[in-house]
């Protein structure tokens, strides 16, 4: 496969627009004599995004975080400046606490907490030596960031805007097309089990990414901004598709093992449904219902067929819902047309990894404590820069499992930015007079660097160059060539990055496989809580576990082929949770003997899912035995509707827990044999 080109028309336009916004912010900053215009330039690149709505989203939360951090600076610096130990402790607690809160919110809102934290480092630490300037400095910092945000947003929305909705709808269409292709491959047995599971994981990861991306839609300038609820409703139906595909694969394989005329007929019907459009869904749904409700005696086969009918009904219902909402979004009155179809349920909050958030906050605290101690003990003036950069970098890379490789790359990039800033600061800029020639000279470096910023695989290079270059150059209205100041700043910046690598390497780095296993145990605990009756909402279960599966999938893509960390099937665990939830609802309407058997099953499953996989041999056999007892107990009785559904879900649950196990054998009572 050939690599995607770096220099494309869209990437060049993005870089030119970002550079135009940066120069506009720089020009206004020097016209109004702001003290640090280079912060305005750097901020434009920090909030830069190819999509207009995403810039507005990032800008809003960045400004909110800056204001919050500014208020914290105004409170801490004047009151604690004469107590360096207390001031250092207050700053450390504030920054690490804000980092912790930001990691609990995986939406763009988390950026506000992050900015509130390290704004205190950027605005507050330089004021330790001059606390009387606290208010003026904080106001200037907010002005510079606000100016950058305003310029970036205006240029992005006015000059060749690229709306979030266009990209979002394209990605949704592509996701649904991939899911439909997987449905066809599953129904016709064109894909093996490993390939199907990998594709389901990929779809789960994309669904999680789409959910986060959708948050930018409310800041978009297009008409789709008012259709936010429609998009959310569509995503709910997309997520519900994945466990259905996993179950269909198991059902098809179980029917093939039976090798009976009815099972062969069902397999043919599944393949026909998968290979045709949903417009013919009514015909196939009728066939499925007739096949499942034929007059054959109750058997494992009839229970499988009932599950097939239920599964295909759900698949076709989800497909119709997705198609309706897709069509509605393309209409001018999208919000009004789809209102009657939109689910009133909100998507639950995404998974929060409190353990990793605490570990990241601890790493930030240790990094800041050690760097600030070095600054105070050494008396080095630029030790302040050392503390600033190490703390900010530790905050920015807190979301990465193992940030050390990225930091090492960032050090190399920063060295390149230092060299470029030295050449510009001492060889090029002193020869330039006037804003236009200055902008042209800066463009020779920043426009190519901005192109890297638009390419995901090169984003860290573009970020390192576009942000560090103007900061190291310290762009002002009148450039000064103080070599010692430049050298101290450059050395402090690089040393701060090296120190951050050391601290994170000791206290923060967590292997991708380790985090993947942690996500697996999160899923197991959730299923155990469902079995214990503490999570009875199928809607919450579906979204929570798909969210965790998506996070798992993003890490599984980085595993080595020999790794065993990718063996767990989290979507199968999701199916287990959904079957348990359905059985708990139906058990309330069943007879007392059936209810007691169901309660025993739930207790057994709670025990099973609280154990490590290596310890589940006997508990799994016990759970399968109890399920078989429940299923076989209805062979000589005429159950009510709720009990019939309960047994159907019990069969689906048994298949989910042990797809390769031998099926239970129904024994017809003598009275019924004689009657026959």
C-alpha positions as CSV (number, residue, x, y, z in Angstrom):
1,X,0.0,0.0,0.0
2,X,1.4,3.4,-0.9
3,X,1.8,6.1,1.7
4,X,-0.7,9.0,1.6
5,X,0.9,12.2,0.1
6,X,2.0,14.8,2.6
7,X,1.7,17.9,0.3
8,X,-1.9,18.0,-0.8
9,X,-4.2,20.9,-1.7
10,X,-6.1,20.7,1.5
11,X,-3.0,20.5,3.7
12,X,-1.4,23.5,1.9
13,X,-4.6,25.5,2.3
14,X,-4.8,24.6,6.0
15,X,-1.2,25.7,6.5
16,X,-1.7,29.0,4.6
17,X,-4.9,29.8,6.6
18,X,-3.2,29.0,9.9
19,X,-0.2,31.2,9.0
20,X,-2.5,34.0,8.0
21,X,-4.3,33.8,11.3
22,X,-1.0,33.7,13.2
23,X,0.3,36.8,11.4
24,X,-3.0,38.6,11.9
25,X,-2.8,37.9,15.6
26,X,0.9,39.0,15.7
27,X,0.2,42.2,13.8
28,X,-2.7,43.2,16.1
29,X,-0.7,42.3,19.2
30,X,2.2,44.5,18.3
31,X,-0.1,47.3,17.2
32,X,-1.7,47.3,20.7
33,X,1.6,46.8,22.4
34,X,0.9,43.6,24.1
35,X,3.9,42.4,26.1
36,X,4.2,38.9,24.6
37,X,2.9,38.8,21.0
38,X,4.7,35.5,20.5
39,X,2.2,33.8,22.8
40,X,-0.6,34.9,20.3
41,X,1.3,33.3,17.4
42,X,1.9,30.1,19.3
43,X,-1.7,29.9,20.5
44,X,-3.0,30.1,16.9
45,X,-1.0,26.9,16.1
46,X,-2.1,25.2,19.4
47,X,-5.8,25.6,18.5
48,X,-5.3,25.0,14.8
49,X,-7.5,22.3,13.2
50,X,-8.4,21.6,9.5
51,X,-12.1,21.9,10.4
52,X,-13.8,25.2,11.3
53,X,-16.0,23.8,14.1
54,X,-13.2,22.0,15.8
55,X,-11.2,25.2,16.0
56,X,-14.2,27.0,17.6
57,X,-14.6,24.1,20.1
58,X,-10.9,24.0,21.0
59,X,-10.8,27.8,21.2
60,X,-13.8,28.0,23.5
61,X,-12.5,25.5,26.0
62,X,-9.0,26.9,25.8
63,X,-10.3,30.4,26.6
64,X,-12.4,29.0,29.5
65,X,-9.4,27.2,30.9
66,X,-7.2,30.2,30.6
67,X,-9.6,32.4,32.4
68,X,-9.9,29.8,35.2
69,X,-6.1,29.5,35.4
70,X,-5.8,33.3,35.5
71,X,-8.2,33.5,38.4
72,X,-6.2,30.8,40.2
73,X,-3.0,32.8,39.5
74,X,-4.5,36.0,40.9
75,X,-5.4,34.1,44.1
76,X,-2.2,32.1,44.7
77,X,0.7,34.4,43.7
78,X,0.0,37.6,45.7
79,X,-1.0,35.6,48.8
80,X,1.7,33.1,48.9
81,X,4.7,34.8,47.2
82,X,6.5,35.2,50.5
83,X,6.1,31.5,51.3
84,X,7.9,29.7,48.5
85,X,7.3,26.3,49.9
86,X,3.6,26.9,50.3
87,X,3.4,28.5,46.9
88,X,5.2,25.6,45.2
89,X,2.8,23.2,47.0
90,X,-0.2,25.1,45.9
91,X,0.9,25.2,42.3
92,X,1.7,21.5,42.3
93,X,-1.7,20.6,43.8
94,X,-3.5,22.8,41.4
95,X,-1.8,21.6,38.2
96,X,-1.9,17.9,39.1
97,X,-5.5,18.2,40.2
98,X,-6.5,19.9,37.0
99,X,-4.7,17.2,35.0
100,X,-6.6,14.5,36.9
101,X,-9.9,16.2,36.1
102,X,-9.1,16.7,32.5
103,X,-8.3,12.9,32.1
104,X,-11.7,12.0,33.5
105,X,-13.4,13.8,30.7
106,X,-12.4,12.4,27.3
107,X,-14.5,15.0,25.4
108,X,-13.1,18.4,24.3
109,X,-14.3,19.8,27.6
110,X,-11.4,18.2,29.3
111,X,-9.1,20.7,27.5
112,X,-10.5,23.4,29.8
113,X,-9.3,21.7,32.9
114,X,-5.9,21.0,31.4
115,X,-5.5,24.7,30.4
116,X,-6.6,25.8,33.8
117,X,-3.7,23.8,35.2
118,X,-0.8,24.8,33.1
119,X,-1.9,28.4,32.6
120,X,-0.7,28.8,36.2
121,X,2.7,27.6,35.2
122,X,2.9,29.8,32.1
123,X,1.4,33.0,33.7
124,X,2.2,32.5,37.4
125,X,5.8,31.2,37.6
126,X,7.3,34.3,35.9
127,X,5.6,36.5,38.5
128,X,7.3,34.9,41.5
129,X,10.1,37.5,41.2
130,X,7.7,40.4,40.5
131,X,4.3,39.7,42.2
132,X,3.2,43.3,41.9
133,X,2.7,42.7,38.2
134,X,0.4,39.8,38.7
135,X,-2.9,41.4,37.6
136,X,-1.4,43.1,34.5
137,X,0.4,39.9,33.5
138,X,-2.7,37.7,33.8
139,X,-4.8,40.2,31.9
140,X,-2.2,40.4,29.1
141,X,-2.0,36.6,28.9
142,X,-5.8,36.4,28.5
143,X,-5.7,39.1,25.9
144,X,-3.1,37.4,23.9
145,X,-4.8,34.0,24.0
146,X,-8.2,35.6,23.3
147,X,-6.8,37.5,20.3
148,X,-5.3,34.3,18.9
149,X,-8.5,32.4,19.4
150,X,-10.5,35.2,17.7
151,X,-8.1,35.4,14.7
152,X,-8.0,31.6,14.3
153,X,-11.8,31.3,14.4
154,X,-12.5,34.2,12.0
155,X,-10.0,33.0,9.4
156,X,-11.1,29.4,9.6
157,X,-14.8,30.3,9.2
158,X,-14.3,33.0,6.5
159,X,-11.5,31.7,4.3
160,X,-12.5,28.5,2.5
161,X,-14.2,27.0,5.6
162,X,-14.2,23.2,6.0
163,X,-17.2,22.2,8.1
164,X,-17.2,19.4,10.7
165,X,-20.5,18.1,9.4
166,X,-19.1,17.3,6.0
167,X,-16.3,15.2,7.4
168,X,-18.5,13.7,10.1
169,X,-21.3,12.5,7.8
170,X,-18.7,11.1,5.4
171,X,-17.2,9.1,8.3
172,X,-20.6,7.9,9.4
173,X,-21.5,6.7,5.9
174,X,-18.2,4.9,5.7
175,X,-18.7,3.2,9.1
176,X,-22.2,2.0,8.2
177,X,-21.0,0.7,4.8
178,X,-18.2,-1.2,6.6
179,X,-20.7,-2.6,9.1
180,X,-23.0,-3.7,6.2
181,X,-20.0,-5.4,4.5
182,X,-19.1,-7.2,7.7
183,X,-22.8,-8.3,8.1
184,X,-22.7,-9.8,4.6
185,X,-19.4,-11.5,5.2
186,X,-20.7,-12.9,8.5
187,X,-24.0,-14.1,7.1
188,X,-22.4,-15.8,4.1
189,X,-19.4,-17.2,6.1
190,X,-16.9,-15.3,3.9
191,X,-14.7,-14.2,6.8
192,X,-13.1,-16.4,9.4
193,X,-13.6,-15.8,13.1
194,X,-10.3,-13.9,13.7
195,X,-10.9,-11.5,10.8
196,X,-14.5,-10.8,11.8
197,X,-13.4,-10.1,15.4
198,X,-10.6,-7.7,14.2
199,X,-13.1,-5.9,12.0
200,X,-15.6,-5.6,14.9
201,X,-12.9,-4.1,17.1
202,X,-11.9,-1.7,14.3
203,X,-15.6,-0.6,14.1
204,X,-15.8,-0.2,17.9
205,X,-12.6,2.0,17.9
206,X,-14.1,4.2,15.1
207,X,-17.4,4.5,16.9
208,X,-15.6,5.8,20.0
209,X,-13.6,8.2,17.9
210,X,-16.7,9.4,16.1
211,X,-18.5,10.0,19.4
212,X,-15.7,12.3,20.6
213,X,-15.5,14.0,17.2
214,X,-19.3,14.7,17.2
215,X,-18.8,17.1,20.1
216,X,-17.3,19.6,17.7
217,X,-20.6,19.7,15.6
218,X,-22.3,22.1,18.0
219,X,-19.6,24.7,17.2
220,X,-19.9,24.2,13.4
221,X,-21.1,26.9,11.1
222,X,-23.3,24.6,9.0
223,X,-27.0,23.8,9.3
224,X,-26.1,20.4,10.8
225,X,-25.4,22.2,14.1
226,X,-29.1,22.0,14.9
227,X,-29.2,18.2,14.2
228,X,-26.9,17.2,17.1
229,X,-29.6,14.9,18.6
230,X,-30.1,13.2,15.2
231,X,-26.4,12.4,14.9
232,X,-26.4,11.1,18.5
233,X,-29.4,8.9,17.9
234,X,-27.8,7.5,14.7
235,X,-24.6,6.7,16.7
236,X,-26.7,4.8,19.3
237,X,-28.0,2.5,16.6
238,X,-24.6,2.1,15.1
239,X,-23.2,0.9,18.4
240,X,-26.0,-1.6,18.9
241,X,-25.0,-3.3,15.5
242,X,-21.7,-4.8,16.8
243,X,-23.0,-7.3,19.4
244,X,-25.7,-8.4,16.9
245,X,-23.0,-9.2,14.3
246,X,-20.9,-11.1,16.9
247,X,-24.0,-13.2,17.9
248,X,-25.0,-13.9,14.3
249,X,-21.6,-15.4,13.7
250,X,-22.0,-17.8,16.7
251,X,-25.5,-18.7,15.7
252,X,-24.5,-19.5,12.1
253,X,-21.6,-21.7,13.4
254,X,-23.9,-23.5,15.9
255,X,-26.5,-24.2,13.2
256,X,-23.8,-25.6,10.9
257,X,-22.8,-28.1,13.7
258,X,-26.4,-29.4,13.9
259,X,-26.5,-30.3,10.2
260,X,-30.3,-30.8,10.0
261,X,-32.7,-29.8,7.3
262,X,-34.1,-27.0,9.4
263,X,-30.7,-25.7,10.3
264,X,-29.6,-25.8,6.7
265,X,-32.7,-23.9,5.7
266,X,-31.9,-21.3,8.4
267,X,-28.3,-20.9,7.2
268,X,-29.6,-20.4,3.7
269,X,-32.0,-17.8,5.0
270,X,-29.3,-16.0,6.9
271,X,-27.1,-15.9,3.8
272,X,-30.0,-14.5,1.8
273,X,-30.7,-11.8,4.3
274,X,-27.0,-10.8,4.4
275,X,-26.6,-10.7,0.6
276,X,-29.7,-8.6,-0.1
277,X,-30.6,-5.0,0.6
278,X,-32.8,-4.1,3.6
279,X,-35.6,-3.2,1.3
280,X,-36.5,-6.9,1.2
281,X,-36.3,-7.2,5.0
282,X,-40.0,-7.7,5.5
283,X,-40.0,-10.9,3.4
284,X,-37.0,-12.4,5.2
285,X,-38.3,-11.4,8.6
286,X,-41.5,-13.3,7.9
287,X,-39.5,-16.4,6.9
288,X,-37.4,-16.2,10.1
289,X,-40.5,-15.9,12.2
290,X,-42.2,-18.9,10.5
291,X,-39.0,-21.0,10.8
292,X,-38.6,-20.2,14.5
293,X,-42.3,-20.9,15.3
294,X,-42.9,-24.1,13.4
295,X,-44.6,-26.9,15.2
296,X,-41.5,-29.0,15.9
297,X,-41.0,-30.2,19.5
298,X,-39.0,-27.9,21.8
299,X,-35.3,-28.6,21.2
300,X,-31.9,-26.9,21.2
301,X,-32.4,-26.4,17.5
302,X,-35.7,-24.6,18.0
303,X,-34.1,-22.3,20.6
304,X,-31.3,-21.5,18.1
305,X,-33.8,-20.7,15.5
306,X,-35.7,-18.4,17.8
307,X,-32.5,-16.6,18.6
308,X,-31.8,-16.3,14.8
309,X,-35.2,-14.8,14.3
310,X,-34.7,-12.3,17.2
311,X,-31.2,-11.4,15.9
312,X,-32.3,-10.8,12.3
313,X,-35.2,-8.7,13.5
314,X,-32.9,-6.6,15.5
315,X,-30.3,-6.3,12.7
316,X,-33.0,-5.3,10.2
317,X,-34.5,-2.8,12.6
318,X,-31.2,-1.2,13.3
319,X,-30.4,-1.1,9.6
320,X,-33.7,0.6,8.8
321,X,-33.2,3.1,11.7
322,X,-29.7,4.0,10.4
323,X,-31.0,4.4,6.9
324,X,-33.8,6.6,8.0
325,X,-31.6,8.9,10.1
326,X,-29.0,9.0,7.3
327,X,-31.6,10.2,4.8
328,X,-33.0,12.7,7.3
329,X,-29.6,14.2,7.9
330,X,-29.3,15.0,4.2
331,X,-32.6,16.9,4.2
332,X,-32.7,20.7,4.8
333,X,-35.0,20.2,7.8
334,X,-33.0,17.4,9.2
335,X,-33.8,18.1,12.9
336,X,-37.5,18.4,12.3
337,X,-37.8,15.4,10.0
338,X,-36.0,13.0,12.3
339,X,-37.4,14.3,15.6
340,X,-40.0,11.5,15.8
341,X,-37.4,8.8,15.4
342,X,-34.8,10.2,17.8
343,X,-34.4,8.2,21.0
344,X,-35.0,10.3,24.1
345,X,-32.1,8.5,25.9
346,X,-28.8,10.3,26.2
347,X,-25.5,8.5,25.4
348,X,-24.0,7.6,28.8
349,X,-20.7,9.2,29.9
350,X,-17.6,7.5,28.5
351,X,-15.4,5.2,30.5
352,X,-13.3,7.0,33.1
353,X,-9.9,5.4,34.0
354,X,-9.4,6.8,37.5
355,X,-6.3,4.7,38.1
356,X,-4.4,6.1,35.1
357,X,-5.7,9.6,35.8
358,X,-4.2,9.4,39.3
359,X,-1.0,8.0,38.0
360,X,-0.7,10.8,35.5
361,X,-1.5,13.4,38.1
362,X,1.2,11.9,40.4
363,X,3.8,12.1,37.6
364,X,2.9,15.7,37.0
365,X,3.3,16.4,40.8
366,X,6.7,14.7,41.0
367,X,7.9,16.4,37.8
368,X,6.9,19.8,39.1
369,X,8.2,19.2,42.6
370,X,11.6,18.1,41.5
371,X,12.0,20.8,38.8
372,X,10.9,23.6,41.1
373,X,13.2,22.4,43.8
374,X,16.1,22.5,41.3
375,X,15.1,26.0,40.3
376,X,15.0,27.3,43.9
377,X,18.2,25.4,45.0
378,X,20.3,26.3,42.0
379,X,19.3,30.0,41.8
380,X,19.4,29.7,38.0
381,X,17.2,32.4,36.5
382,X,16.0,30.2,33.6
383,X,15.2,27.4,36.1
384,X,11.8,29.0,35.8
385,X,11.6,28.0,32.2
386,X,12.9,24.5,33.1
387,X,10.0,24.1,35.6
388,X,7.4,25.6,33.2
389,X,8.3,23.4,30.2
390,X,8.7,20.1,32.2
391,X,5.3,20.7,33.8
392,X,3.5,21.7,30.6
393,X,4.9,18.8,28.6
394,X,4.0,16.3,31.3
395,X,0.4,17.6,31.3
396,X,0.1,17.5,27.5
397,X,1.3,13.9,27.1
398,X,-0.7,12.6,30.0
399,X,-3.2,10.8,27.8
400,X,-0.5,8.5,26.2
401,X,0.1,5.1,27.8
402,X,3.8,5.4,27.3
403,X,4.8,9.0,26.6
404,X,8.5,8.4,26.6
405,X,8.9,7.6,22.9
406,X,6.9,10.7,21.9
407,X,8.9,12.8,24.3
408,X,12.2,11.6,22.8
409,X,11.0,12.5,19.4
410,X,9.8,15.8,20.7
411,X,13.4,16.5,22.0
412,X,14.9,16.0,18.6
413,X,12.2,18.3,17.0
414,X,12.8,20.9,19.7
415,X,16.6,20.9,19.0
416,X,15.6,21.5,15.3
417,X,13.4,24.4,16.4
418,X,16.2,25.9,18.5
419,X,18.6,25.8,15.5
420,X,16.0,27.4,13.3
421,X,15.2,30.1,15.9
422,X,19.0,30.8,16.3
423,X,19.4,31.2,12.5
424,X,16.4,33.5,12.2
425,X,17.1,35.4,15.4
426,X,20.7,36.2,14.7
427,X,21.1,36.0,11.0
428,X,17.8,36.8,9.2
429,X,15.5,39.0,11.3
430,X,18.2,41.6,12.1
431,X,18.4,42.3,8.3
432,X,14.6,42.8,7.9
433,X,12.7,46.0,8.3
434,X,8.9,46.1,8.1
435,X,6.1,43.7,8.9
436,X,5.5,42.3,5.4
437,X,9.1,41.2,4.8
438,X,9.1,39.8,8.4
439,X,6.0,37.8,7.7
440,X,7.4,36.6,4.3
441,X,10.6,35.4,6.1
442,X,8.7,33.6,8.8
443,X,6.4,32.0,6.2
444,X,9.4,30.2,4.6
445,X,9.7,28.1,7.8
446,X,6.2,28.1,9.3
447,X,4.2,27.2,6.2
448,X,6.0,23.9,5.5
449,X,5.9,23.2,9.3
450,X,2.1,23.9,9.2
451,X,1.7,21.3,6.4
452,X,3.2,18.7,8.8
453,X,0.6,19.8,11.4
454,X,-2.2,18.7,9.1
455,X,-0.9,15.2,8.6
456,X,-1.7,12.9,11.6
457,X,1.5,10.9,11.3
458,X,3.6,14.1,11.2
459,X,1.4,16.1,13.7
460,X,4.0,15.9,16.5
461,X,6.7,17.3,14.2
462,X,4.4,20.1,13.1
463,X,3.4,20.9,16.7
464,X,7.0,20.9,17.9
465,X,8.1,23.2,15.2
466,X,5.1,25.6,15.0
467,X,4.8,26.1,18.7
468,X,8.5,26.1,19.9
469,X,9.8,28.2,17.0
470,X,7.9,31.4,17.8
471,X,8.3,30.9,21.5
472,X,12.1,30.4,21.3
473,X,12.3,33.3,18.8
474,X,10.4,35.5,21.3
475,X,8.7,37.5,18.5
476,X,8.3,41.1,19.6
477,X,7.6,44.4,18.0
478,X,11.3,45.0,18.0
479,X,13.5,42.0,18.0
480,X,16.5,41.9,20.3
481,X,19.6,39.7,19.8
482,X,20.6,38.7,23.3
483,X,22.6,35.5,22.8
484,X,22.9,34.6,26.5
485,X,19.1,34.9,27.0
486,X,18.5,32.8,23.9
487,X,21.0,30.2,24.9
488,X,19.7,29.9,28.5
489,X,16.1,29.5,27.2
490,X,17.1,26.9,24.7
491,X,19.1,24.9,27.2
492,X,16.4,25.1,29.8
493,X,13.8,23.9,27.3
494,X,15.8,20.9,26.2
495,X,16.8,20.0,29.7
496,X,13.2,20.2,30.8
497,X,12.2,17.7,28.2
498,X,15.0,15.3,29.1
499,X,14.0,15.5,32.8
500,X,10.3,14.9,31.9
501,X,11.4,11.8,30.0
502,X,13.3,10.5,33.1
503,X,10.4,11.2,35.5
504,X,7.7,9.7,33.2
505,X,9.9,6.7,32.4
506,X,10.1,5.9,36.1
507,X,6.6,6.9,37.4
508,X,4.2,7.2,34.4
509,X,5.0,4.8,31.5
510,X,2.5,2.0,31.3
511,X,2.8,-0.7,28.5
512,X,0.1,-0.8,25.9
513,X,-0.6,-4.4,26.7
514,X,-0.9,-3.6,30.4
515,X,-3.5,-1.0,29.8
516,X,-5.3,-3.3,27.4
517,X,-5.5,-6.0,30.2
518,X,-6.8,-3.4,32.6
519,X,-9.6,-2.5,30.1
520,X,-10.4,-6.2,29.9
521,X,-10.9,-6.4,33.7
522,X,-13.0,-3.3,33.6
523,X,-15.4,-5.2,31.3
524,X,-15.4,-8.2,33.5
525,X,-16.3,-6.2,36.6
526,X,-19.1,-4.5,34.7
527,X,-20.6,-7.8,33.7
528,X,-20.2,-9.1,37.3
529,X,-22.1,-6.0,38.5
530,X,-24.9,-6.6,35.9
531,X,-25.2,-10.2,37.2
532,X,-25.4,-8.9,40.7
533,X,-28.3,-6.7,39.7
534,X,-26.5,-3.4,40.0
535,X,-26.6,-2.4,36.3
536,X,-30.0,-3.2,34.8
537,X,-30.0,-0.7,31.9
538,X,-29.1,-2.4,28.5
539,X,-28.7,1.0,26.9
540,X,-26.0,2.0,29.4
541,X,-24.3,-1.4,29.2
542,X,-24.2,-1.3,25.4
543,X,-22.5,2.1,25.2
544,X,-20.2,1.6,28.2
545,X,-18.8,-1.7,27.0
546,X,-18.5,-0.6,23.4
547,X,-16.6,2.4,24.6
548,X,-14.2,0.2,26.5
549,X,-14.0,-2.2,23.6
550,X,-13.0,0.7,21.3
551,X,-10.3,1.8,23.7
552,X,-9.1,-1.8,23.8
553,X,-9.1,-2.0,20.0
554,X,-7.0,1.1,19.7
555,X,-4.3,-0.6,21.8
556,X,-4.8,-4.0,20.3
557,X,-3.7,-2.6,16.9
558,X,-0.2,-2.0,18.4
559,X,0.2,-5.6,19.8
560,X,2.8,-7.9,18.4
561,X,1.5,-10.9,16.6
562,X,2.8,-13.2,19.4
563,X,1.0,-11.2,22.1
564,X,-1.8,-12.9,24.0
565,X,-3.3,-9.6,25.2
566,X,-5.5,-9.4,22.1
567,X,-7.2,-12.8,22.8
568,X,-10.1,-11.5,25.0
569,X,-13.4,-10.8,23.1
570,X,-14.9,-7.8,24.8
571,X,-17.9,-7.7,22.5
572,X,-18.7,-11.2,23.5
573,X,-18.7,-10.0,27.1
574,X,-21.1,-7.2,26.0
575,X,-23.5,-9.8,24.7
576,X,-23.3,-11.7,28.0
577,X,-24.3,-8.5,29.8
578,X,-27.2,-7.8,27.5
579,X,-28.5,-11.4,27.8
580,X,-28.3,-11.2,31.6
581,X,-30.1,-7.9,31.6
582,X,-32.9,-9.3,29.4
583,X,-33.2,-12.4,31.6
584,X,-33.4,-10.3,34.8
585,X,-36.4,-8.3,33.3
586,X,-38.2,-11.5,32.2
587,X,-37.5,-13.4,35.4
588,X,-39.8,-11.0,37.3
589,X,-42.8,-12.3,35.2
590,X,-41.8,-16.0,35.4
591,X,-43.1,-18.7,37.8
592,X,-41.3,-19.1,41.1
593,X,-39.3,-22.3,40.1
594,X,-38.1,-20.5,36.9
595,X,-37.2,-17.4,38.9
596,X,-35.2,-19.3,41.4
597,X,-33.3,-21.1,38.6
598,X,-32.6,-17.8,37.0
599,X,-31.3,-16.2,40.2
600,X,-28.9,-19.1,40.7
601,X,-27.6,-18.5,37.2
602,X,-27.0,-14.8,37.9
603,X,-25.2,-15.6,41.2
604,X,-23.0,-18.1,39.3
605,X,-22.2,-15.6,36.6
606,X,-21.3,-13.0,39.1
607,X,-18.8,-15.4,40.7
608,X,-17.5,-16.4,37.2
609,X,-16.8,-12.8,36.1
610,X,-15.1,-11.9,39.3
611,X,-12.4,-14.5,38.7
612,X,-9.3,-14.3,36.4
613,X,-9.7,-16.2,33.1
614,X,-7.3,-18.9,34.3
615,X,-9.5,-19.7,37.3
616,X,-12.8,-20.0,35.4
617,X,-12.8,-23.7,34.5
618,X,-15.1,-25.1,37.1
619,X,-17.3,-22.0,37.6
620,X,-17.9,-21.9,33.9
621,X,-19.0,-25.6,33.9
622,X,-21.3,-24.8,36.8
623,X,-22.8,-21.9,35.0
624,X,-23.4,-23.9,31.8
625,X,-24.9,-26.7,33.9
626,X,-27.4,-24.3,35.5
627,X,-28.3,-22.8,32.1
628,X,-28.9,-26.3,30.8
629,X,-31.1,-27.1,33.8
630,X,-33.2,-24.0,33.1
631,X,-33.4,-24.7,29.4
632,X,-34.3,-28.5,29.9
633,X,-36.8,-27.8,32.6
634,X,-39.3,-26.4,30.0
635,X,-39.2,-29.5,27.8
636,X,-42.2,-31.1,29.6
637,X,-44.3,-28.0,30.2
638,X,-46.0,-25.2,28.4
639,X,-44.3,-22.0,29.5
640,X,-45.9,-18.6,29.5
641,X,-44.6,-15.9,27.0
642,X,-42.2,-14.4,29.5
643,X,-40.7,-17.9,30.3
644,X,-40.4,-18.6,26.6
645,X,-38.4,-15.5,26.1
646,X,-36.4,-16.2,29.2
647,X,-35.4,-19.6,27.9
648,X,-34.5,-18.2,24.4
649,X,-32.2,-15.6,26.1
650,X,-30.8,-18.4,28.3
651,X,-29.9,-20.3,25.1
652,X,-28.3,-17.2,23.6
653,X,-26.4,-16.7,26.8
654,X,-25.2,-20.3,26.8
655,X,-24.0,-20.0,23.2
656,X,-22.2,-16.8,24.1
657,X,-20.4,-18.3,27.1
658,X,-19.4,-21.6,25.5
659,X,-19.8,-21.5,21.7
660,X,-17.8,-24.7,21.2
661,X,-19.5,-26.7,24.0
662,X,-21.8,-29.6,23.1
663,X,-25.5,-28.6,23.1
664,X,-28.0,-29.9,25.6
665,X,-30.1,-32.9,24.6
666,X,-33.8,-32.7,25.3
667,X,-35.5,-35.9,26.3
668,X,-39.1,-36.2,25.5
669,X,-41.2,-37.5,28.4
670,X,-42.8,-41.0,28.0
671,X,-46.4,-39.5,28.2
672,X,-45.7,-37.3,25.2
673,X,-44.0,-40.1,23.3
674,X,-47.1,-42.3,23.9
675,X,-49.4,-39.5,22.9
676,X,-47.4,-39.1,19.7
